[in-house]
Amino acid sequence: MEKIPRRRQAYLYIQQRILSGELPAGSQISELALAKEIGMSRMPVREAIRQLEVEGLVRQVPRVGTIVHSLDRAEMAELYEVREALESHTAETVAGRLSDEDLQMLSLLCKRLLQVARELRSSGKKTFSPKLLQSFLAADMGFHMVILRAGGNRRMMKIVADLRVLSRIFATQREPHDLKIVVNVYRFHRRILRQLKSGDGERARYWMQQHIRASRHLALESFDRRQALGDAKNAMPLALPEDLLEELNQIEAGEANNA
């Protein structure tokens, strides 16, 4: 097995800690402490932090140092606009062209969302357990990733990987999800899948736009509500499912090799 370069190891380690919420927004990052944790010198850690800064996950603050970046309302809205542009275009272009394997996977991911909804309903609880939340995220993000990958546009995939559009959005703190949100996501995904199967690109584009706009509305509503409360004590960091995080990293690594 090919050995992963130290800079890459440091990058993946710090990235995962940020996306999991172990390094929350606003927290300070110590090169020395991270180097000791990982068991390497400070140089590869410093290089990894520079890459994360380019991607917007961390930023340099004068007289403070490196801190984990916190999205403001405008940035959050912009990220959803980028998603809408990229994903709605891709949905339109792949309609009627998806392989049987991709269609089966999209159908399976829709069924997983439905299963999550049923489990939440049967639990009698209003919001997800951490385990059920991860199942929801994996099914939701997996659906979008299959469509993006099917588009076959390497430049577009590189943009998604570079900007971390999906990971930045889903790692943002949000209020706990409830049954209504899961059911709405399931319904949007079913509509999108129906149009992809029928080959109606215009309708596939429309429903993808509506889906992402609805998500944007909920995210900004949640942001405004937390701002009004003056804190985020009711929010929960959403870690990106590791298999999907690895897929995003593989896309980036593959595009870097092809550059």
C-alpha positions as CSV (number, residue, x, y, z in Angstrom):
1,M,0.0,0.0,0.0
2,E,1.3,3.4,-1.0
3,K,2.3,5.5,2.1
4,I,0.3,8.7,2.6
5,P,2.6,11.7,2.7
6,R,2.9,13.4,6.1
7,R,1.4,16.6,4.8
8,R,-1.6,14.6,3.6
9,Q,-1.9,12.8,6.9
10,A,-1.9,16.1,8.8
11,Y,-4.4,17.6,6.5
12,L,-6.9,14.7,6.8
13,Y,-6.4,14.6,10.6
14,I,-7.1,18.3,11.1
15,Q,-9.9,18.4,8.6
16,Q,-11.7,15.5,10.3
17,R,-11.4,17.2,13.7
18,I,-12.9,20.4,12.3
19,L,-15.8,18.6,10.5
20,S,-16.5,16.5,13.5
21,G,-16.8,19.5,15.8
22,E,-13.8,18.6,17.9
23,L,-12.3,21.8,16.7
24,P,-15.4,24.1,16.7
25,A,-15.7,27.4,14.9
26,G,-13.7,30.1,16.6
27,S,-11.3,27.8,18.3
28,Q,-7.6,28.4,18.0
29,I,-5.3,25.9,16.3
30,S,-1.8,25.2,17.7
31,E,0.7,23.8,15.2
32,L,2.8,22.5,18.0
33,A,0.0,20.7,19.8
34,L,-1.3,19.2,16.6
35,A,2.2,18.0,15.6
36,K,2.5,16.3,19.0
37,E,-1.0,14.7,18.7
38,I,-0.2,13.3,15.2
39,G,3.4,12.4,16.0
40,M,5.2,14.4,13.4
41,S,7.2,17.7,12.9
42,R,5.5,21.1,12.6
43,M,6.4,21.5,8.9
44,P,3.8,19.2,7.4
45,V,1.2,20.5,9.9
46,R,1.9,24.0,8.9
47,E,1.6,23.0,5.2
48,A,-1.7,21.3,6.0
49,I,-3.0,24.4,7.7
50,R,-2.1,26.5,4.7
51,Q,-4.2,24.2,2.5
52,L,-7.1,24.4,4.9
53,E,-6.8,28.2,4.9
54,V,-7.0,28.2,1.1
55,E,-10.2,26.1,1.3
56,G,-11.7,28.5,3.9
57,L,-11.9,26.1,6.8
58,V,-9.4,28.1,8.9
59,R,-8.2,31.7,8.8
60,Q,-5.3,33.8,10.2
61,V,-6.2,36.5,12.8
62,P,-3.6,39.1,13.6
63,R,-2.2,38.8,17.2
64,V,-4.3,35.7,17.7
65,G,-3.1,33.1,15.2
66,T,-5.0,30.4,13.3
67,I,-8.6,29.9,14.2
68,V,-11.3,27.6,12.7
69,H,-13.4,29.7,10.4
70,S,-17.1,30.5,11.3
71,L,-19.5,31.0,8.4
72,D,-21.5,34.2,8.5
73,R,-24.9,34.5,7.0
74,A,-23.8,35.9,3.7
75,E,-21.2,33.1,3.2
76,M,-23.8,30.4,4.1
77,A,-26.2,31.8,1.5
78,E,-23.4,32.0,-1.1
79,L,-22.5,28.3,-0.6
80,Y,-26.1,27.3,-1.2
81,E,-26.1,29.4,-4.3
82,V,-23.1,27.5,-5.5
83,R,-24.7,24.2,-4.8
84,E,-27.8,25.2,-6.6
85,A,-25.9,26.2,-9.7
86,L,-23.7,23.1,-9.9
87,E,-26.2,20.5,-8.8
88,S,-29.2,21.7,-10.8
89,H,-27.1,21.9,-13.9
90,T,-25.7,18.4,-13.3
91,A,-29.2,17.0,-12.6
92,E,-30.4,18.3,-16.0
93,T,-27.4,17.0,-17.9
94,V,-27.5,13.4,-16.5
95,A,-31.3,13.0,-16.8
96,G,-31.9,9.9,-18.9
97,R,-28.2,9.1,-19.0
98,L,-27.6,7.4,-15.6
99,S,-26.4,3.9,-15.5
100,D,-28.6,1.1,-14.0
101,E,-26.1,0.9,-11.2
102,D,-26.4,4.6,-10.4
103,L,-30.2,4.5,-10.6
104,Q,-30.3,1.5,-8.2
105,M,-28.0,3.3,-5.8
106,L,-30.2,6.5,-5.9
107,S,-33.3,4.3,-5.3
108,L,-31.6,2.6,-2.3
109,L,-30.6,5.9,-0.8
110,C,-34.2,7.1,-1.0
111,K,-35.3,3.9,0.8
112,R,-32.7,4.6,3.5
113,L,-34.2,8.0,4.1
114,L,-37.6,6.5,4.4
115,Q,-36.2,4.0,6.8
116,V,-34.7,6.7,8.9
117,A,-38.1,8.5,9.0
118,R,-39.8,5.3,10.2
119,E,-37.2,4.7,12.9
120,L,-37.5,8.2,14.1
121,R,-41.3,7.9,14.2
122,S,-41.2,4.6,16.0
123,S,-38.7,5.9,18.6
124,G,-41.2,8.4,19.8
125,K,-38.5,11.0,20.0
126,K,-38.7,14.4,18.3
127,T,-35.1,14.6,17.1
128,F,-32.4,12.2,16.0
129,S,-30.0,10.2,18.1
130,P,-26.4,10.7,16.9
131,K,-26.4,7.3,15.1
132,L,-29.6,8.0,13.3
133,L,-28.4,11.4,12.4
134,Q,-25.4,9.9,10.7
135,S,-27.6,7.5,8.8
136,F,-29.6,10.5,7.5
137,L,-26.5,12.4,6.5
138,A,-25.0,9.5,4.7
139,A,-28.2,8.8,2.7
140,D,-28.8,12.5,1.9
141,M,-25.2,13.4,0.9
142,G,-24.8,10.1,-0.9
143,F,-27.7,10.9,-3.1
144,H,-26.1,14.2,-4.2
145,M,-22.7,12.7,-4.6
146,V,-23.9,10.0,-7.0
147,I,-25.5,12.6,-9.2
148,L,-22.4,14.8,-9.2
149,R,-20.2,11.9,-10.0
150,A,-22.5,10.7,-12.8
151,G,-22.1,14.1,-14.5
152,G,-18.5,13.2,-15.3
153,N,-17.4,16.8,-15.4
154,R,-14.0,16.7,-13.7
155,R,-13.7,20.5,-13.5
156,M,-17.0,20.7,-11.8
157,M,-16.1,17.9,-9.4
158,K,-12.9,19.7,-8.6
159,I,-14.8,22.9,-7.8
160,V,-17.0,20.9,-5.4
161,A,-14.0,19.3,-3.8
162,D,-11.9,22.5,-3.6
163,L,-14.7,24.6,-2.1
164,R,-15.9,21.8,0.1
165,V,-19.4,23.0,-0.8
166,L,-21.1,19.9,0.6
167,S,-18.8,19.3,3.6
168,R,-18.8,23.0,4.6
169,I,-22.6,23.1,4.5
170,F,-23.3,19.9,6.3
171,A,-20.6,20.5,8.9
172,T,-22.2,23.9,9.8
173,Q,-23.9,23.8,13.2
174,R,-27.6,23.4,12.9
175,E,-30.5,22.8,15.2
176,P,-31.5,19.1,15.6
177,H,-33.4,17.6,12.7
178,D,-36.9,16.4,13.1
179,L,-39.3,14.1,11.2
180,K,-40.7,16.8,9.0
181,I,-37.3,17.7,7.6
182,V,-36.5,14.0,6.8
183,V,-39.8,13.5,5.1
184,N,-39.3,16.7,3.0
185,V,-35.8,15.6,1.9
186,Y,-37.2,12.2,1.0
187,R,-40.0,13.7,-1.1
188,F,-37.6,16.0,-2.9
189,H,-35.2,13.1,-3.6
190,R,-38.0,10.9,-5.0
191,R,-39.2,13.7,-7.3
192,I,-35.6,14.3,-8.6
193,L,-35.1,10.5,-9.1
194,R,-38.4,10.2,-11.0
195,Q,-37.3,12.9,-13.5
196,L,-33.8,11.4,-13.8
197,K,-35.3,8.1,-14.7
198,S,-37.8,9.6,-17.2
199,G,-35.1,11.7,-18.8
200,D,-36.8,15.0,-18.2
201,G,-33.8,17.2,-17.6
202,E,-35.8,20.4,-17.2
203,R,-37.9,19.0,-14.4
204,A,-34.9,17.3,-12.8
205,R,-33.2,20.7,-12.7
206,Y,-36.4,22.4,-11.3
207,W,-36.8,19.9,-8.5
208,M,-33.0,20.0,-7.6
209,Q,-33.3,23.8,-7.4
210,Q,-36.4,23.7,-5.2
211,H,-34.7,21.1,-2.9
212,I,-31.6,23.2,-2.4
213,R,-33.5,26.4,-2.0
214,A,-35.7,24.8,0.7
215,S,-32.5,23.6,2.5
216,R,-31.0,27.1,2.2
217,H,-34.2,28.6,3.7
218,L,-34.1,26.2,6.7
219,A,-30.3,26.8,7.2
220,L,-30.7,30.6,7.2
221,E,-33.8,30.4,9.5
222,S,-31.8,28.3,11.9
223,F,-28.9,30.8,11.7
224,D,-31.1,33.7,12.4
225,R,-32.8,32.0,15.3
226,R,-29.4,31.2,17.0
227,Q,-28.3,34.7,16.4
228,A,-31.4,36.0,18.1
229,L,-30.7,33.8,21.1
230,G,-27.2,35.0,21.3
231,D,-25.6,31.6,21.4
232,A,-25.6,28.2,19.8
233,K,-26.3,26.1,22.8
234,N,-29.1,24.3,21.1
235,A,-27.1,23.6,18.0
236,M,-25.2,20.4,17.3
237,P,-22.1,19.9,15.1
238,L,-22.8,17.5,12.3
239,A,-19.8,15.4,11.4
240,L,-19.5,14.4,7.8
241,P,-19.9,10.6,7.3
242,E,-16.3,9.3,7.0
243,D,-17.0,7.3,3.8
244,L,-18.3,10.4,2.0
245,L,-15.5,12.6,3.4
246,E,-13.0,10.0,2.0
247,E,-14.8,10.2,-1.3
248,L,-14.5,14.0,-1.5
249,N,-10.8,13.6,-0.6
250,Q,-10.3,11.0,-3.3
251,I,-11.9,13.3,-5.9
252,E,-9.5,16.1,-4.9
253,A,-6.5,13.8,-4.9
254,G,-7.5,12.4,-8.4
255,E,-7.9,15.9,-9.9
256,A,-4.6,17.0,-8.4
257,N,-2.9,14.1,-10.2
258,N,-4.7,15.0,-13.5
259,A,-3.9,18.7,-13.2
